[in-house]
Amino acid sequence: MNHRIMYVCTLCADENPEGCGHYDRLALAVMPNGDWLCEQCWDEVPPGSKRTDENDERGFSDFPHPAEYVQP
């Protein structure tokens, strides 16, 4: 049986997981505080609150992506 993992950002997980779900983990970025953000939420969250330091000029694609799920 072929299984697929769906990744959902931290902000969407409770409110809109169906609208956020991505089969490609590269569609999410991991913030310094550990939150996962999709690109849509990235655009809506003001700099300095959940992303990183307000003086940081990095963009969405500059942050790491969630780790790939590996079944033990």
N, C-alpha and C positions, 0 to 999 in steps of 0.2 A: 504494500500500500504506500502511495506517495503522499507525504505530509508536507504542509507548507506552514511556515511561521508568519504570523502577522504582528508587526510592530506598531505600537500606538504611543503617541507622546503623552507626557505626564499631565498636561493641562486638558487634553481631550479624553483621557482614560475614563473619567467619571461622567463627563458631559456629552461626549459625542464620539465614542470609539468606532462606530460604524463609518463615520465620515472621515476619520483620520487614518484608519488602518492601512498600513503599507506592507507589502510583501518584500519590499526592498529596504533593508535596514539603513541603506545609505540616504534614504529620504528623511532621516531624523538626525539631529545633532545632540550631543551630550554637553550640557552646560557645566561650568566649573562646580556648581552646587549639586550635580548629579541628576538634575532634571533632564528629561528628554524633550526636545521641542521639534515639531514638524515645521516646515517653512512658513505655513500660514500663521501659526502661533508666534513664531519668531518675529514676524512683521508686526504683530499686535502687541507684543510685550515691550514696554519702553526700555531703552538701554539703562543698565545699572540696577534693574530690579531683579530679574531672574537670570538674565543672560550672563552678566559679568560686570566688572568695574565700568562705571559710566565713561571713563576716559579711554576704554579699550575700543579700538577701531576695527576689530576683527569682524568678519561677516559670517553668515550662516555656514558657508562651506569651509571656513577655517577651523571649525570645531570637530572633534572626533565623532565617530558614529557609534551607536550601541554595539556592544560585542555580539558576535554571531552566536546564536544558541547552539550548544552542542550537548546532545543527550549523553548522560554519563553511562 
